[in-house]
Amino acid sequence: QVELVESGGGLVQAGGSLRLSCAASGTIYNGNPMGWYRQAPGKQRELVARITSSGFTNYADSVKGRFTISRVNAKNTVYLQMNSLKPEDTAVYYCAADLASRRAWGQGTQVTVSS
């Protein structure tokens, strides 16, 4: 059983910053890749950023240069630092962990960017 708990969402003005956190517990190992996804109303869930256990990262083109994903393996925690936020970043953000046979998801945290 794996549990992912996100925090740090909220309402921010365009150009502002937020930092999301995701704490993982249960049967999860430091080697599991973890990532952040988002889903805006009426749109499909999309990858925002992903990080491997060794620190290799990849980002959606729309967030490159503005968002930074990081992790602290000893704490089973992954972060998403979001800078220069835009209204189009408004979405529910989900933490995910790639397990051996499936992807585990958190409950999501709302991020709203006002113009």
ROFILO-992523 format. One record per residue: residue number from 1; residue in one letter; x, y, z of N, C-alpha, C, O in turn. Coordinates in steps of 0.001 Angstrom, whole numbers. Atoms other than C-alpha are relative to their C-alpha. Last residue first. Example, Ala and Ser with C-alpha at 12.3 -4.5 7.8 and 13.67 -1.06 7.14 Angstrom:
{pos: 2; code: S; n.east: -820; n.north: -1190; n.up: -60; ca.east: 13670; ca.north: -1060; ca.up: 7140; c.east: -770; c.north: 1090; c.up: 730; o.east: -261; o.north: 2198; o.up: 899} $
{pos: 1; code: A; n.east: 890; n.north: -1190; n.up: 0; ca.east: 12300; ca.north: -4500; ca.up: 7800; c.east: 900; c.north: 1200; c.up: 0; o.east: 1936; o.north: 1181; o.up: 665} $
This chain:
{pos: 115; code: S; n.east: -663; n.north: -944; n.up: 918; ca.east: -4541; ca.north: 37233; ca.up: -14042; c.east: -77; c.north: 1422; c.up: 517; o.east: 428; o.north: 2341; o.up: -127} $
{pos: 114; code: S; n.east: 881; n.north: -1068; n.up: 462; ca.east: -5283; ca.north: 34732; ca.up: -11296; c.east: 784; c.north: 984; c.up: -866; o.east: 1977; o.north: 1210; o.up: -665} $
{pos: 113; code: V; n.east: -798; n.north: -1189; n.up: 302; ca.east: -3355; ca.north: 31496; ca.up: -10923; c.east: -933; c.north: 1053; c.up: -592; o.east: -1531; o.north: 845; o.up: -1647} $
{pos: 112; code: T; n.east: 759; n.north: -977; n.up: 774; ca.east: -5192; ca.north: 28639; ca.up: -9220; c.east: 839; c.north: 1256; c.up: -153; o.east: 1295; o.north: 1838; o.up: 832} $
{pos: 111; code: V; n.east: -804; n.north: -1201; n.up: 233; ca.east: -3394; ca.north: 25535; ca.up: -8017; c.east: -805; c.north: 914; c.up: -902; o.east: -1205; o.north: 529; o.up: -2001} $
{pos: 110; code: Q; n.east: 425; n.north: -1010; n.up: 969; ca.east: -5561; ca.north: 22797; ca.up: -6554; c.east: 992; c.north: 1157; c.up: -38; o.east: 1401; o.north: 1680; o.up: 999} $
{pos: 109; code: T; n.east: 74; n.north: -1296; n.up: -681; ca.east: -3938; ca.north: 19815; ca.up: -4854; c.east: -277; c.north: 1070; c.up: -1046; o.east: 331; o.north: 1077; o.up: -2116} $
{pos: 108; code: G; n.east: -18; n.north: -1235; n.up: 769; ca.east: -4342; ca.north: 16206; ca.up: -5900; c.east: -96; c.north: 1241; c.up: 866; o.east: -674; o.north: 1220; o.up: 1953} $
{pos: 107; code: Q; n.east: 1384; n.north: -460; n.up: 125; ca.east: -5376; ca.north: 13009; ca.up: -4138; c.east: -97; c.north: 1294; c.up: -791; o.east: -1187; o.north: 1680; o.up: -1216} $
{pos: 106; code: G; n.east: 504; n.north: -718; n.up: -1148; ca.east: -2029; ca.north: 11339; ca.up: -4721; c.east: -1407; c.north: 504; c.up: -274; o.east: -1973; o.north: 262; o.up: -1340} $
{pos: 105; code: W; n.east: 376; n.north: -1411; n.up: 93; ca.east: -1452; ca.north: 8773; ca.up: -7411; c.east: -372; c.north: 558; c.up: 1369; o.east: -905; o.north: -145; o.up: 2229} $
{pos: 104; code: A; n.east: 799; n.north: -437; n.up: -1143; ca.east: 329; ca.north: 5419; ca.up: -7640; c.east: -220; c.north: 1502; c.up: -81; o.east: 666; o.north: 2247; o.up: -501} $
{pos: 103; code: R; n.east: -327; n.north: -1365; n.up: -435; ca.east: 1500; ca.north: 4221; ca.up: -11031; c.east: -938; c.north: 353; c.up: 1150; o.east: -2158; o.north: 249; o.up: 1021} $
{pos: 102; code: R; n.east: 1027; n.north: -1024; n.up: 193; ca.east: 1431; ca.north: 482; ca.up: -11614; c.east: 538; c.north: 1359; c.up: 411; o.east: 1640; o.north: 1478; o.up: 948} $
{pos: 101; code: S; n.east: 1088; n.north: 467; n.up: 859; ca.east: 3415; ca.north: -2739; ca.up: -11753; c.east: -1078; c.north: 1049; c.up: -255; o.east: -2023; o.north: 788; o.up: -998} $
{pos: 100; code: A; n.east: -383; n.north: 1106; n.up: 890; ca.east: 6855; ca.north: -1962; ca.up: -10338; c.east: -1103; c.north: -329; c.up: -996; o.east: -819; o.north: -599; o.up: -2162} $
{pos: 99; code: L; n.east: -321; n.north: 1223; n.up: -710; ca.east: 5917; ca.north: 1441; ca.up: -8949; c.east: 289; c.north: -1113; c.up: -1006; o.east: 267; o.north: -889; o.up: -2216} $
{pos: 98; code: D; n.east: -14; n.north: 1137; n.up: 919; ca.east: 6045; ca.north: 4778; ca.up: -10730; c.east: 488; c.north: -1238; c.up: 746; o.east: 1679; o.north: -1388; o.up: 1017} $
{pos: 97; code: A; n.east: -1188; n.north: 835; n.up: -185; ca.east: 5096; ca.north: 7365; ca.up: -8115; c.east: -108; c.north: -1200; c.up: -928; o.east: -1129; o.north: -1889; o.up: -942} $
{pos: 96; code: A; n.east: 71; n.north: 1385; n.up: 450; ca.east: 2687; ca.north: 10196; ca.up: -8841; c.east: 1322; c.north: -704; c.up: 259; o.east: 2393; o.north: -99; o.up: 206} $
{pos: 95; code: C; n.east: -1274; n.north: 684; n.up: -180; ca.east: 1889; ca.north: 13612; ca.up: -7383; c.east: -174; c.north: -1453; c.up: -437; o.east: -1243; o.north: -2036; o.up: -256} $
{pos: 94; code: Y; n.east: -65; n.north: 1319; n.up: -617; ca.east: -1157; ca.north: 15321; ca.up: -8771; c.east: 1439; c.north: -480; c.up: 85; o.east: 2214; o.north: -348; o.up: -863} $
{pos: 93; code: Y; n.east: -1309; n.north: 613; n.up: 150; ca.east: -1741; ca.north: 18984; ca.up: -9552; c.east: 63; c.north: -1286; c.up: 813; o.east: -291; o.north: -1313; o.up: 1992} $
{pos: 92; code: V; n.east: -253; n.north: 862; n.up: -1147; ca.east: -5276; ca.north: 20218; ca.up: -10065; c.east: 1312; c.north: -719; c.up: -270; o.east: 1482; o.north: -1350; o.up: -1314} $
{pos: 91; code: A; n.east: 356; n.north: 1409; n.up: 153; ca.east: -5115; ca.north: 22982; ca.up: -12620; c.east: 48; c.north: -672; c.up: 1369; o.east: 493; o.north: -82; o.up: 2353} $
{pos: 90; code: T; n.east: 1087; n.north: 369; n.up: -891; ca.east: -4286; ca.north: 26640; ca.up: -13230; c.east: -465; c.north: -1423; c.up: -276; o.east: -808; o.north: -1764; o.up: -1408} $
{pos: 89; code: D; n.east: -504; n.north: 1034; n.up: -916; ca.east: -984; ca.north: 26810; ca.up: -15080; c.east: -1081; c.north: -456; c.up: 981; o.east: -870; o.north: -1398; o.up: 1745} $
{pos: 88; code: E; n.east: 154; n.north: 1310; n.up: 630; ca.east: -2791; ca.north: 28650; ca.up: -17889; c.east: 630; c.north: -1130; c.up: 806; o.east: 502; o.north: -2296; o.up: 433} $
{pos: 87; code: P; n.east: 1378; n.north: 498; n.up: -153; ca.east: -3155; ca.north: 31648; ca.up: -15589; c.east: -195; c.north: -1392; c.up: -601; o.east: -989; o.north: -2184; o.up: -91} $
{pos: 86; code: K; n.east: 899; n.north: -591; n.up: 979; ca.east: 641; ca.north: 31926; ca.up: -15534; c.east: -1420; c.north: -519; c.up: 235; o.east: -1597; o.north: -1588; o.up: 819} $
{pos: 85; code: L; n.east: 1238; n.north: 718; n.up: 305; ca.east: 3134; ca.north: 31264; ca.up: -12761; c.east: -890; c.north: 799; c.up: -934; o.east: -939; o.north: 2028; o.up: -880} $
{pos: 84; code: S; n.east: 570; n.north: -695; n.up: 1163; ca.east: 6537; ca.north: 32881; ca.up: -12950; c.east: -1290; c.north: -659; c.up: -450; o.east: -1479; o.north: -940; o.up: -1634} $
{pos: 83; code: N; n.east: -238; n.north: -1442; n.up: 64; ca.east: 7895; ca.north: 30308; ca.up: -10518; c.east: -636; c.north: 569; c.up: -1257; o.east: -978; o.north: -163; o.up: -2186} $
{pos: 82; code: M; n.east: 643; n.north: -610; n.up: 1163; ca.east: 6767; ca.north: 26807; ca.up: -9570; c.east: 168; c.north: 1506; c.up: 80; o.east: -345; o.north: 2152; o.up: 995} $
{pos: 81; code: Q; n.east: -87; n.north: -1444; n.up: -156; ca.east: 8945; ca.north: 24744; ca.up: -7247; c.east: -508; c.north: 630; c.up: -1282; o.east: 22; o.north: 373; o.up: -2363} $
{pos: 80; code: L; n.east: 119; n.north: -701; n.up: 1270; ca.east: 7774; ca.north: 21148; ca.up: -7372; c.east: -5; c.north: 1492; c.up: 302; o.east: -982; o.north: 2027; o.up: 827} $
{pos: 79; code: Y; n.east: 465; n.north: -1381; n.up: -7; ca.east: 8883; ca.north: 18935; ca.up: -4527; c.east: -153; c.north: 507; c.up: -1427; o.east: 472; o.north: -2; o.up: -2358} $
{pos: 78; code: V; n.east: -316; n.north: -676; n.up: 1252; ca.east: 9328; ca.north: 15210; ca.up: -3962; c.east: -650; c.north: 1380; c.up: 25; o.east: -1737; o.north: 1556; o.up: 577} $
{pos: 77; code: T; n.east: 746; n.north: -1219; n.up: 278; ca.east: 9481; ca.north: 13459; ca.up: -609; c.east: 479; c.north: 598; c.up: -1317; o.east: 1675; o.north: 624; o.up: -1606} $
{pos: 76; code: N; n.east: 1021; n.north: 406; n.up: 964; ca.east: 10527; ca.north: 9947; ca.up: 297; c.east: -903; c.north: 1168; c.up: -355; o.east: -2127; o.north: 1036; o.up: -378} $
{pos: 75; code: K; n.east: 1319; n.north: -352; n.up: -532; ca.east: 12344; ca.north: 11529; ca.up: 3262; c.east: -1129; c.north: -493; c.up: -899; o.east: -2300; o.north: -258; o.up: -599} $
{pos: 74; code: A; n.east: 50; n.north: 440; n.up: -1396; ca.east: 15756; ca.north: 9945; ca.up: 2663; c.east: -1364; c.north: 270; c.up: 627; o.east: -1748; o.north: -382; o.up: 1598} $
{pos: 73; code: N; n.east: 256; n.north: 1441; n.up: -86; ca.east: 15158; ca.north: 10305; ca.up: -1063; c.east: -152; c.north: -478; c.up: 1439; o.east: -982; o.north: -1339; o.up: 1730} $
{pos: 72; code: V; n.east: -864; n.north: 372; n.up: -1113; ca.east: 14847; ca.north: 14077; ca.up: -953; c.east: -300; c.north: -1466; c.up: 279; o.east: -1302; o.north: -1795; o.up: 915} $
{pos: 71; code: R; n.east: 433; n.north: 1034; n.up: -945; ca.east: 13423; ca.north: 15048; ca.up: -4313; c.east: 1039; c.north: -175; c.up: 1103; o.east: 2230; o.north: 69; o.up: 909} $
{pos: 70; code: S; n.east: -1117; n.north: 515; n.up: -798; ca.east: 13488; ca.north: 17888; ca.up: -6795; c.east: -540; c.north: -1053; c.up: 965; o.east: -1748; o.north: -1168; o.up: 1173} $
{pos: 69; code: I; n.east: 347; n.north: 1155; n.up: -820; ca.east: 11320; ca.north: 19292; ca.up: -9573; c.east: 1239; c.north: -472; c.up: 744; o.east: 2343; o.north: -457; o.up: 200} $
{pos: 68; code: T; n.east: -1115; n.north: 863; n.up: -352; ca.east: 11880; ca.north: 22798; ca.up: -10891; c.east: -493; c.north: -1121; c.up: 901; o.east: -1111; o.north: -875; o.up: 1937} $
{pos: 67; code: F; n.east: 244; n.north: 983; n.up: -1058; ca.east: 9320; ca.north: 24909; ca.up: -12729; c.east: 1254; c.north: -831; c.up: 239; o.east: 2028; o.north: -1088; o.up: -683} $
{pos: 66; code: R; n.east: 822; n.north: -619; n.up: -1054; ca.east: 9865; ca.north: 28113; ca.up: -14719; c.east: -206; c.north: -931; c.up: 1188; o.east: -277; o.north: -474; o.up: 2329} $
{pos: 65; code: G; n.east: -547; n.north: -1284; n.up: -380; ca.east: 12657; ca.north: 27299; ca.up: -17183; c.east: -777; c.north: 707; c.up: 1094; o.east: -310; o.north: 1702; o.up: 1649} $
{pos: 64; code: K; n.east: -1466; n.north: -52; n.up: -28; ca.east: 10680; ca.north: 24517; ca.up: -18773; c.east: 483; c.north: 1405; c.up: 295; o.east: 9; o.north: 2377; o.up: -292} $
{pos: 63; code: V; n.east: -475; n.north: -422; n.up: -1325; ca.east: 6996; ca.north: 24734; ca.up: -17841; c.east: 1518; c.north: 95; c.up: 94; o.east: 2046; o.north: 500; o.up: 1130} $
{pos: 62; code: S; n.east: 713; n.north: -1195; n.up: -477; ca.east: 5258; ca.north: 24628; ca.up: -21237; c.east: 511; c.north: 508; c.up: 1346; o.east: 223; o.north: 1643; o.up: 1725} $
{pos: 61; code: D; n.east: -539; n.north: -1204; n.up: 641; ca.east: 7830; ca.north: 22249; ca.up: -22690; c.east: -610; c.north: 1267; c.up: 587; o.east: 54; o.north: 2299; o.up: 680} $
{pos: 60; code: A; n.east: 840; n.north: -401; n.up: 1124; ca.east: 6812; ca.north: 19586; ca.up: -20178; c.east: 575; c.north: 1293; c.up: -575; o.east: 1099; o.north: 2124; o.up: 166} $
{pos: 59; code: Y; n.east: 1072; n.north: -961; n.up: -194; ca.east: 9748; ca.north: 18663; ca.up: -18025; c.east: -856; c.north: 141; c.up: -1249; o.east: -401; o.north: -90; o.up: -2369} $
{pos: 58; code: N; n.east: 548; n.north: -463; n.up: 1272; ca.east: 12329; ca.north: 15934; ca.up: -17630; c.east: -1247; c.north: 815; c.up: 286; o.east: -1948; o.north: 585; o.up: 1271} $
{pos: 57; code: T; n.east: 1301; n.north: -655; n.up: 75; ca.east: 14626; ca.north: 15184; ca.up: -14738; c.east: -451; c.north: 222; c.up: -1438; o.east: 368; o.north: 330; o.up: -2351} $
{pos: 56; code: F; n.east: 273; n.north: -392; n.up: 1383; ca.east: 17489; ca.north: 12835; ca.up: -13899; c.east: -1414; c.north: 553; c.up: -82; o.east: -2353; o.north: -34; o.up: 456} $
{pos: 55; code: G; n.east: 120; n.north: -1434; n.up: 184; ca.east: 18066; ca.north: 12940; ca.up: -10153; c.east: -195; c.north: 461; c.up: -1434; o.east: -249; o.north: 1661; o.up: -1702} $
{pos: 54; code: S; n.east: -1338; n.north: -577; n.up: 151; ca.east: 19422; ca.north: 9458; ca.up: -9601; c.east: -34; c.north: 1490; c.up: -277; o.east: 1011; o.north: 2127; o.up: -405} $
{pos: 53; code: S; n.east: -696; n.north: 103; n.up: -1281; ca.east: 16117; ca.north: 8239; ca.up: -8189; c.east: 1383; c.north: 630; c.up: -68; o.east: 1911; o.north: 1096; o.up: 942} $
{pos: 52; code: T; n.east: -405; n.north: 1359; n.up: -349; ca.east: 14353; ca.north: 9528; ca.up: -11278; c.east: 738; c.north: 0; c.up: 1335; o.east: 998; o.north: 1054; o.up: 1914} $
{pos: 51; code: I; n.east: -1371; n.north: 112; n.up: -481; ca.east: 12508; ca.north: 12831; ca.up: -11596; c.east: 284; c.north: -1445; c.up: 377; o.east: -534; o.north: -2095; o.up: 1027} $
{pos: 50; code: R; n.east: -274; n.north: 1332; n.up: -522; ca.east: 9405; ca.north: 13779; ca.up: -13551; c.east: 1456; c.north: -57; c.up: 413; o.east: 2314; o.north: 578; o.up: -200} $
{pos: 49; code: A; n.east: -1425; n.north: 242; n.up: -237; ca.east: 7805; ca.north: 17083; ca.up: -14472; c.east: 169; c.north: -1370; c.up: 642; o.east: -721; o.north: -1864; o.up: 1334} $
{pos: 48; code: V; n.east: -643; n.north: -1294; n.up: -222; ca.east: 4474; ca.north: 18410; ca.up: -15738; c.east: 1507; c.north: -189; c.up: 134; o.east: 2289; o.north: 463; o.up: -559} $
{pos: 47; code: L; n.east: -1231; n.north: -22; n.up: -766; ca.east: 2933; ca.north: 15297; ca.up: -17269; c.east: 516; c.north: 1425; c.up: 106; o.east: 566; o.north: 2152; o.up: -887} $
{pos: 46; code: E; n.east: -1252; n.north: -73; n.up: 740; ca.east: -600; ca.north: 15764; ca.up: -18488; c.east: 1185; c.north: 19; c.up: 951; o.east: 1088; o.north: 476; o.up: 2090} $
{pos: 45; code: R; n.east: -1120; n.north: -116; n.up: -926; ca.east: -4093; ca.north: 14876; ca.up: -17297; c.east: 1300; c.north: -52; c.up: -805; o.east: 1441; o.north: -859; o.up: -1723} $
{pos: 44; code: Q; n.east: -580; n.north: 1244; n.up: -488; ca.east: -6589; ca.north: 15433; ca.up: -20066; c.east: 1132; c.north: 290; c.up: 979; o.east: 1756; o.north: 1350; o.up: 944} $
{pos: 43; code: K; n.east: -1204; n.north: 448; n.up: 687; ca.east: -8504; ca.north: 18669; ca.up: -20388; c.east: 492; c.north: -1311; c.up: 596; o.east: 119; o.north: -1689; o.up: 1706} $
{pos: 42; code: G; n.east: 257; n.north: 322; n.up: 1382; ca.east: -12040; ca.north: 19806; ca.up: -19601; c.east: 1194; c.north: -492; c.up: -783; o.east: 1103; o.north: -696; o.up: -1993} $
{pos: 41; code: P; n.east: 1393; n.north: 350; n.up: 339; ca.east: -11008; ca.north: 21493; ca.up: -16385; c.east: -164; c.north: -237; c.up: -1494; o.east: 251; o.north: 580; o.up: -2315} $
{pos: 40; code: A; n.east: 851; n.north: -1189; n.up: 28; ca.east: -7205; ca.north: 21456; ca.up: -16008; c.east: -1411; c.north: -421; c.up: -384; o.east: -1595; o.north: -1475; o.up: -992} $
{pos: 39; code: Q; n.east: 1202; n.north: 133; n.up: 816; ca.east: -5329; ca.north: 18319; ca.up: -15046; c.east: -852; c.north: 1246; c.up: 170; o.east: -1331; o.north: 1556; o.up: 1260} $
{pos: 38; code: R; n.east: 1077; n.north: -947; n.up: -275; ca.east: -1797; ca.north: 18289; ca.up: -13751; c.east: -1163; c.north: -245; c.up: -960; o.east: -1007; o.north: -770; o.up: -2062} $
{pos: 37; code: Y; n.east: 894; n.north: -110; n.up: 1140; ca.east: 1014; ca.north: 15790; ca.up: -13348; c.east: -1044; c.north: 1057; c.up: 344; o.east: -1218; o.north: 1414; o.up: 1509} $
{pos: 36; code: W; n.east: 1174; n.north: -855; n.up: -164; ca.east: 3956; ca.north: 15764; ca.up: -10999; c.east: -755; c.north: 53; c.up: -1323; o.east: -172; o.north: 212; o.up: -2396} $
{pos: 35; code: G; n.east: 282; n.north: -1117; n.up: 876; ca.east: 6558; ca.north: 13051; ca.up: -10875; c.east: -1215; c.north: 781; c.up: 418; o.east: -1932; o.north: 415; o.up: 1349} $
{pos: 34; code: M; n.east: 1182; n.north: -712; n.up: -462; ca.east: 8286; ca.north: 10243; ca.up: -9109; c.east: -220; c.north: 1209; c.up: -882; o.east: 702; o.north: 1691; o.up: -1540} $
{pos: 33; code: P; n.east: 155; n.north: -1329; n.up: 590; ca.east: 10715; ca.north: 7581; ca.up: -10270; c.east: -1286; c.north: 648; c.up: 519; o.east: -2286; o.north: -32; o.up: 746} $
{pos: 32; code: N; n.east: 1170; n.north: -245; n.up: 836; ca.east: 10964; ca.north: 4770; ca.up: -7744; c.east: 37; c.north: 1394; c.up: -609; o.east: 183; o.north: 2382; o.up: 111} $
{pos: 31; code: G; n.east: -265; n.north: 143; n.up: 1422; ca.east: 14482; ca.north: 4015; ca.up: -6580; c.east: -1179; c.north: 293; c.up: -892; o.east: -1027; o.north: 322; o.up: -2113} $
{pos: 30; code: N; n.east: -682; n.north: -1175; n.up: 519; ca.east: 14069; ca.north: 5442; ca.up: -3096; c.east: 212; c.north: -72; c.up: -1503; o.east: 430; o.north: 951; o.up: -2152} $
{pos: 29; code: Y; n.east: -1438; n.north: 17; n.up: -157; ca.east: 11563; ca.north: 2752; ca.up: -2376; c.east: 609; c.north: 1239; c.up: -624; o.east: -1; o.north: 1913; o.up: -1455} $
{pos: 28; code: I; n.east: -602; n.north: -781; n.up: 1070; ca.east: 7856; ca.north: 2681; ca.up: -1783; c.east: 1480; c.north: 99; c.up: 285; o.east: 1892; o.north: 185; o.up: 1441} $
{pos: 27; code: T; n.east: -971; n.north: 837; n.up: 691; ca.east: 5811; ca.north: 211; ca.up: 231; c.east: 545; c.north: 752; c.up: -1217; o.east: 162; o.north: 488; o.up: -2356} $
{pos: 26; code: G; n.east: 410; n.north: 1338; n.up: 381; ca.east: 4123; ca.north: 2699; ca.up: 2504; c.east: 1113; c.north: -731; c.up: -719; o.east: 2296; o.north: -469; o.up: -499} $
{pos: 25; code: S; n.east: -150; n.north: 967; n.up: -1084; ca.east: 4652; ca.north: 6444; ca.up: 2625; c.east: -501; c.north: -1355; c.up: -464; o.east: -1221; o.north: -1451; o.up: -1459} $
{pos: 24; code: A; n.east: 390; n.north: 1371; n.up: 315; ca.east: 5204; ca.north: 9212; ca.up: 121; c.east: 225; c.north: -904; c.up: 1202; o.east: 1224; o.north: -780; o.up: 1911} $
{pos: 23; code: A; n.east: -611; n.north: 952; n.up: -923; ca.east: 5224; ca.north: 12914; ca.up: 928; c.east: -540; c.north: -1391; c.up: -285; o.east: -1751; o.north: -1605; o.up: -317} $
{pos: 22; code: C; n.east: 680; n.north: 1298; n.up: 40; ca.east: 4493; ca.north: 15289; ca.up: -1924; c.east: 779; c.north: -955; c.up: 895; o.east: 1946; o.north: -1253; o.up: 643} $
{pos: 21; code: S; n.east: -724; n.north: 1103; n.up: -632; ca.east: 5317; ca.north: 18980; ca.up: -1712; c.east: -832; c.north: -1268; c.up: -97; o.east: -2062; o.north: -1224; o.up: -105} $
{pos: 20; code: L; n.east: 776; n.north: 1179; n.up: -344; ca.east: 4245; ca.north: 21861; ca.up: -3922; c.east: 901; c.north: -1053; c.up: 627; o.east: 2065; o.north: -1199; o.up: 253} $
{pos: 19; code: R; n.east: -803; n.north: 1208; n.up: -132; ca.east: 6027; ca.north: 25187; ca.up: -3907; c.east: -914; c.north: -1136; c.up: 464; o.east: -1509; o.north: -1079; o.up: 1539} $
{pos: 18; code: L; n.east: 515; n.north: 961; n.up: -971; ca.east: 4238; ca.north: 28263; ca.up: -5212; c.east: 968; c.north: -1180; c.up: 43; o.east: 1676; o.north: -1454; o.up: -926} $
{pos: 17; code: S; n.east: -632; n.north: 1307; n.up: -170; ca.east: 5417; ca.north: 31363; ca.up: -7030; c.east: -768; c.north: -839; c.up: 1018; o.east: -1425; o.north: -317; o.up: 1918} $
{pos: 16; code: G; n.east: -366; n.north: 462; n.up: -1335; ca.east: 3967; ca.north: 34560; ca.up: -8421; c.east: 580; c.north: -1391; c.up: 6; o.east: 808; o.north: -1998; o.up: -1040} $
{pos: 15; code: G; n.east: -1349; n.north: -436; n.up: -300; ca.east: 3990; ca.north: 36003; ca.up: -11922; c.east: 504; c.north: -463; c.up: 1354; o.east: 1693; o.north: -350; o.up: 1652} $
{pos: 14; code: A; n.east: -924; n.north: 270; n.up: 1093; ca.east: 232; ca.north: 35699; ca.up: -12237; c.east: 1357; c.north: 628; c.up: 297; o.east: 1445; o.north: 1763; o.up: 765} $
{pos: 13; code: Q; n.east: 113; n.north: -868; n.up: 1170; ca.east: -1398; ca.north: 36030; ca.up: -8857; c.east: 1014; c.north: -409; c.up: -1069; o.east: 2040; o.north: -1023; o.up: -775} $
{pos: 12; code: V; n.east: -1116; n.north: -920; n.up: 145; ca.east: -1601; ca.north: 33095; ca.up: -6480; c.east: -235; c.north: 867; c.up: -1232; o.east: -902; o.north: 452; o.up: -2180} $
{pos: 11; code: L; n.east: 296; n.north: -1065; n.up: 949; ca.east: -4335; ca.north: 30868; ca.up: -5114; c.east: 1155; c.north: 977; c.up: -32; o.east: 1622; o.north: 1427; o.up: 1014} $
{pos: 10; code: G; n.east: 693; n.north: -1188; n.up: -450; ca.east: -3433; ca.north: 27612; ca.up: -3420; c.east: -264; c.north: 963; c.up: -1125; o.east: -165; o.north: 616; o.up: -2302} $
{pos: 9; code: G; n.east: 792; n.north: -691; n.up: 1014; ca.east: -1430; ca.north: 24416; ca.up: -3549; c.east: -667; c.north: 1236; c.up: 559; o.east: -606; o.north: 1494; o.up: 1761} $
{pos: 8; code: G; n.east: -641; n.north: -1192; n.up: 540; ca.east: 1253; ca.north: 23558; ca.up: -1028; c.east: -772; c.north: 715; c.up: -1090; o.east: -344; o.north: 1772; o.up: -1554} $
{pos: 7; code: S; n.east: 324; n.north: -1231; n.up: -718; ca.east: 420; ca.north: 19998; ca.up: -71; c.east: 654; c.north: 1162; c.up: -726; o.east: 1553; o.north: 972; o.up: -1545} $
{pos: 6; code: E; n.east: -479; n.north: -1273; n.up: 527; ca.east: 353; ca.north: 16562; ca.up: -1648; c.east: -395; c.north: 1151; c.up: 919; o.east: -1380; o.north: 1076; o.up: 1653} $
{pos: 5; code: V; n.east: 761; n.north: -1126; n.up: -533; ca.east: 2; ca.north: 13238; ca.up: 147; c.east: 636; c.north: 1294; c.up: -474; o.east: 1779; o.north: 1603; o.up: -137} $
{pos: 4; code: L; n.east: -660; n.north: -1234; n.up: 398; ca.east: 1050; ca.north: 10024; ca.up: -1572; c.east: -874; c.north: 1162; c.up: 454; o.east: -2064; o.north: 1211; o.up: 141} $
{pos: 3; code: E; n.east: 795; n.north: -1211; n.up: -161; ca.east: 106; ca.north: 6715; ca.up: 32; c.east: 845; c.north: 1205; c.up: -380; o.east: 1984; o.north: 1343; o.up: 69} $
{pos: 2; code: V; n.east: -777; n.north: -1236; n.up: 125; ca.east: 1432; ca.north: 3354; ca.up: -1060; c.east: -953; c.north: 1172; c.up: 152; o.east: -2041; o.north: 1185; o.up: -423} $
{pos: 1; code: Q; n.east: 852; n.north: -1187; n.up: 0; ca.east: 0; ca.north: 0; ca.up: 0; c.east: 888; c.north: 1236; c.up: 0; o.east: 1771; o.north: 1375; o.up: 846} $
